[in-house]
């Protein structure tokens, strides 16, 4: 009798179709399935994980996107809700040093995981800065805790969500109206320390002078909560969420592209795919918001106009190289930030003039320093990234130009040649982001986190004209990044659970 009851419940529970199997889509799917909903996830690529997909080539395992595992408690808390732990799926290791910043060939700051050791390093660079770091991070911790506990889980549909006395009191201390640049200069003068502390906001979508001081919370996440690595690669997190979703009964249809959403009487009724039609009681767009809004719906039912989207300030795109080298490079750490050239000039090329940068800053991830499984024995796995303005068309000539420039500079830092030792090379750029993710302007990181694109000022999680159509991911609340994407999926799932009829 009980089995029959469960079958009847399953047949009558709403069927929710989720477009996209990135972190936000996986998070929403797990949360909804846990509450008994039928959930089908449709993913255009053959693999789940969105930008956190993985590919193997020439004996190397390459993470395609995220490589900084920050805010580990957000991921742990997510799994804990379902009686699980991240340790049930993968081993998490804290990196020490967290990363190194290269200001010049012989001018390197290695950032230790131990806080006292970091304070000592600060003091060597600028007298009194260790005490200032305590004060700076105390404020940053408050912002982080308030942001994570009070703000990021709100759906951002009404200003009334923030009319709680506790929330309003907290908001007054978040430095929303002061720039990050001005805020950090209240504490430090050294250009080296300023660059170190400003680097996390480089990917938030604006120069530090245009980012709210609220985002010093990123420094707290970096310095106090630490930089971690899931053994086996960042794709292990997506793999774990995929496995948990399957355990909850989520159906996945991969390698299938959504062509349109059929709407009747102000309700999404069907999702039309390259493999047929799927009936739906609710639809969640967890792919690129702009693509779903502008290309999968009739124009009259789009949430926003094309001119609205053109006015959005986007976070950067990037030029990526996945490289396998058949020798070891001792001077590299797991994470390496190359700041030998001018920070402001590169930032201006991304956010103001929106052109290809000259002498760009760049980042190199070398996970084989930590994880022997990602490269053949005696070899290095390199992930090289140059942040660039969104919308820049890439050509083979441009990709080759920057590859040669970065490798030359990297060889100079390493003090040894390795170009002839490259045994695997894959390039990924603007056109690939558009092809694989329908990414608006080929962006890699979503909307810029400017004050004018915060909370209720972000694109809404709910379609205003289609009653049962919702959105999640990096172009809506709470914003870009892996932890925010996971939270975004929960936000929309919990909203549907609370308000479904």
N, C-alpha and C positions, 0 to 999 in steps of 0.2 A: 504493500500500500504506500509506504514511504517513497519507494522508487518511482511509482506512478505519480505521486505528488510532485517530486522533483522534476520529472519530465514535463508535467503540466506547467510548472513555474517557468521552465526554460522556454517552452513554446510561447508563453504569454509575455515574457519579459521583453522590453524594448530591444530592437536590433540596432546597434550603433556601428556605423561605418566610419573608419578613420582613414584619412588620406595621408599616407606618409608614415614611415617606420623609423624616424629619428628618435632622439631621446624624449621629446615632448609627446610624440605619438605613442611610444612604448609606455610611457608613464601614464597617459590617459587610459590606454587599453587595459593595463593591469588594474588601475584603480576602479574602473567601471566593471570589469569582469569579476573582481573580488566582491562586488555588490550584487552579483547575479545577472548582470546584463549579458546579452549575446553581443560579442564584439568581433568584427571583421576588419583587419588592417590590410589596406591595399598599398603596395609599394612598387614604384616603377622600376627600381633597380633590383638586381638579383639577390642582393644582400640587404639585411636590415642594418640599422645604425645611422642612416643619414650620413652626415659629414664625418661620422666616426667609423666609417667602413674600413675594412682591412683588405689588403691584397698581398699576394705572395708572388715573388718573381725571382728567378735565378738563385733560389735558396734563401732569400731574405723575406722577412715578414714586415710589411710597412703599414703603420697606422696612417690613414689618409688625412686625418684632420686633427682633432684635439690631442694635445700631448701634455698639457699641464693639469695634473689632478689636484685641484685645490678644493677647499671646503669639504673635506671627506665626510664630515658629520651629516651633510645634507643627503648624500648618497646612502650612508648607513641608516639614517632615520627613515628614508624611503623604504628600504628593504625590511626594517624592523616593523613597519606597519602591517606587514604580511607574514609576520612570524619568521622572518629570514634575516640573515646578515650577509654583508658583502663577502665575508670569509667563507660562506657556504659555496661561493662560486669562484673566488680568486683570492690570491694573497696580495696584500697591499704593503708596500715598502716605503718608508720615509727616506727621501734622498738627503744625503749629507756629503758634500755641500748641496744646498738646494739648487744652486745654479752659479755660474760665474759670469761676470760682466767684464768684457774686454774693451778698455778705453784706448788701448794701443798695444803694440806687440809685447812690450815689457811692462805694461800698466794694466794689471788684472786684479779685480776684486772678487774673491771667492766668498760667496754668501753662506756662512755656516748655519746648520740647523739649530745649533745651540744659541740661545738668545744672548747669554753673557758674552760668548765669543763674538757675536755680531756687534754688540755694544763696544767691545774692545776695538774691533775693526773700524767702527765709526769714529771712535775717539782718536785713532791714529790719523784719520783724514781731517777731522775738524774738532778742535778742542771744545769740550762741553756738549758735543752732539749726542753723547750717550744718554745724558740726562734729558735732553730734548726729545730723544727717541722714545723714552718712557712716557713723556707727556703726550707726544703725537699719537702713540699707539693706544694710550688710554682713551683718548677721544675716538680713535678709529674703532676700538673695541665696542664702545657704546653704540656707534653708528651701525656696526655690523650686527650686533645683537638685536637692536631695535628694527633694523631693516629686515633681517631674517625672520624675526618673531612677530612683527607687527605689520609690516608693509607688503612684503613680496607675495604673500598668500592671498591678497585681496584681488578680486576680479577686475577692479579698475573701471567699473561701469557707472559709478556715481560718486560725486564729491562727498556724499553722505557717509560713504564707507569710512571716511577719515574724520567724522564728526564725533569721535569718541574722545573723552577727556584725556585718557591715558595716551592715545595716539597723538592728539594735538600737542600735548605737553612734550612728548618725545620729538615731534617734528620740529619744534622750536630750537632743538639742540643739534639738528642734523646738518647745518651749514648748507642748506639748499640754495641759498642766494649768493654765496661766496664761491669764487672760482677755486679749483683745486690748486692751480699754480700759485695764487696768492696765499692760500692756506698753508701749503707746504713751506713757503718761504718765510712764514712766521717763525719756523723752527730751525731751518737749516740755510747755510749760505754756500757751502761747497758745491760746485757744479757736478762733481762726481756723485755726491749723495742725492742731489736734486734729480739727476738722471735716473738713478737707481729707484727712487721713490715714484718718479713720474712714469716709468716704463709700463706699469700695469694698465694705465689709462690710455696708452697709445692705441689700444684695440677697442676702446669704447666709442670711438667715432668722432672725436674732435680733439683739437689741441688742448693741453691742460688748462689754458686760460678760459676755455669755454665749457669745461666739464665741472659740474658742481662738486664742492669740497666733500659732499656726502661720500664720494667714492674713495676717500682715504680708507674706507672699510676694506678695500682690496689689499691695502698694505698690511692690515691686520691679518687677513686671510693668508697672505704670502708669508709674513715674518713669524707670526705666532702659531698659526694652524699648520703651516708647513707645506712643502711640496712633496707629493707622493707619486708612486708609480704602481699600477697593477701589473704584477708579473705576468708576462705573456703579451703585454701591450694594452693600450687604452681600449682597444676593441673588446677586451674582456668584460668591460662594463656593459656595453651594448649586448654582448652575448649573454651575460647574466640576466639582463632585463628581458631579453627575448625568451630565454628559458623559463623565467618566472611567469611571463605572459602565457606561454604554452601550458604551464602547470595550472594556470587559472582558466584555461579553456578558450583562450583567444585563437581565432583562426587567422592565419596569414596567407595572403596571396601576393607573392613576389613576382617581379618581372612583368608586371601588368600596369599599364599606364591609364590613369583616369582621363577620360576625354571630355566629360561634362557632368553637370549635376542637373537632374530633371526636377523642376519645381511645379507643384500643383496647389492652388489655393493657399499660397504663401507658406507651403511646406515642402522641404526637400523630400522627394519620394523615392528617387532612384539615383544611384551613382552609375554612370555609363562608362565602362572601361573598354580597353582593347580586347578584352576576353568575354565581354557580355555585360549584362545588367545586374545590379545588386540592389534589392529593395532595402529601404532604410527608414527607421523611425527617427533617428538623429544622424547628422553628419558632422564630423569634426575635421576641419582642414588643418592637418599637421604638417603639410608641405609648405611651399613658399606661399605666404599670405597673398602677395600681389598677384601671383599666377592664378590662384584659385579665385580670387575676387574679380580679376579682369578677364580671365580666359575660360573658366569652367562654368560661369554663370551667365545668363542673359544680361546684357548691359544694364537693363532697367533694374536688375536685382543686385547689382554690385554694391558693396558697402560704401565704397569711395570712388571718386572720379579718377581718371588717369592724371589729371592735373594735381590732385591731392597727393598722389604717389610721387609725382615728379618733384614735389616740394619737400618730400621727406629727406632728412639728412641721414645718409647711410654710413655705417661703420666700414672699415676697409675691405677690399678684396685682397688677394695675395697671389704671389707667384711662388710656386712650390716645386722643389726638386727632390725626388726620392732616389737616393744614391747608395749603391753598394760598393765598398772599397775592399780590395783583397789584401789589406795590411792594417795594422793598428795605428791609431793616431793618439799618442800619449797625452798631448796637451789639451785635448778636448775633455769636457765633463759631460754629464748626461744632458744638461741644458746650458747653452752658451748664447749670450746676448752680445752682439758686436756693435759697440757704440763708438767706434773709432772716428766716425764722421759726425757732422753737426746734426743734432737731434731736431732742432727747430726747422732747419732747411728741409729735412725729409718730411716732417709733420706738415709743413706748409704745402709740399707737393701732393700730399694725400688729401688734406682737408680744405685747402684754399684754392690753389691753382689747378688741382686735379690733373696732374700730368705725371709722366714717368719720371721717377726721381734720379738725380745725379748723385753718385757716391752714396747709395742708400745704406741705412742701418739694416741689419739682418739678424736672423736667429737660426741656430743650428741645434737640432736635437740629435743626440747620439745614444739611443736606448741600449745599444750593445755594450755600453759601459756598465749597465746594471743587469741586463738580461741576455744571457748567452743564447737563448732560444730564437732571437730575432735575426741572427746572422750566422753564417757558417763559421766554424772555428778559425780564429786568427784574423777575422775580418770585422769591418765596422759598417753599421747601418746608420746612414745620415739622412735627416729630414731637414732641408734647408728652405727657409721662408723669408720672403721679402714682402712686407706690407705695402700695398699700393692702393691708389684711389679706385673706388668702384666705377665700373663702366668703361675702363680703358681696354680697347681692343688689343688682343695679343697677336703677335705674328711669330713665325719660326725665327726670324731674324732677331726680334726683341728677346725672345726666350733664350736664344743662344748667346746674345750679348751679355745679359745679366748672369747667365750661368758661368761664362768664362771669367767675368769680373769677380764674382763671389768666390769661385774656386781659387783664383789667383790670390785674392786677399786671405783666404783661409790657409792656403799653402804658406804664405808669408808668416802668418801667426803660428802655424804648427812647426815652422822651421824645416819643413821637408816637402818634397814634391809628392803628389799622389794622383794627379790627373790621369797619368798612364796606368794607374792601378784601379781605375773605376771599371767595374765589371757589370754594373747594372745601373741604368739611368731611366727615370720616368719623369716627365714634366707635367705639371697640372696648373692651369691658369684660368683666367676669366671665362673663356669659351667652354671649359670643362665644367665650371660651376653652373653655367647656364644649361648645358646639355644634361648634366646628371641630376640637378636639383631644381631646374627652372628658376634659378636664383635671380632675383630682381637686381639688375645692373651687375650681375656676376658677383654680388657681395658674398663675403665669407663669414661675416660676424653679425649680420642683422642690422637693426636700426642703431644709430648713434644714441648714446645715453646722455643727451643734452637735457637741460631743464624743460625745454618746450616739447620734449618727447618722453615724459616721465608719467607713470601711473595712468590717470584718466586721459592723458594727452597722447597715449599710444593708440594705434589702431585697436579697435574694440574686439573682445573675444566673442562677441555676439553679432550676428548679422541683423541689421535693423529692419530688413524687409522679408527675410525668410525665418520663420519662427524657430525652426529646429536645426539651424546651421550655426556652427561655432568654429572658432579658430584658436590655435595654440601654436607655440613655438617662438622663435627669436624675433619675429616682427610684431609681437604683441607683448602683454605683460607676462612676467616682470622684465624680460629683456634677454640679451644674448649671453651665451656661455652655457656650459654643461649643467651646473647646478640650477641656474634659472630655467633652463629648458625643461628639466625634470619637474621643477615646481610648477611651471606653466601647464604641463599636462595634468597635474593634480588639480590646479585651480579650475580648469574648464570641466574636468570630470566631476569634481565636487559640486560645481555650480549646477550641472545637469542633474546630478543625484538629488540635490536640494530642491530644484525648481521644476522637475519633470511633472507632467500632468498625467 
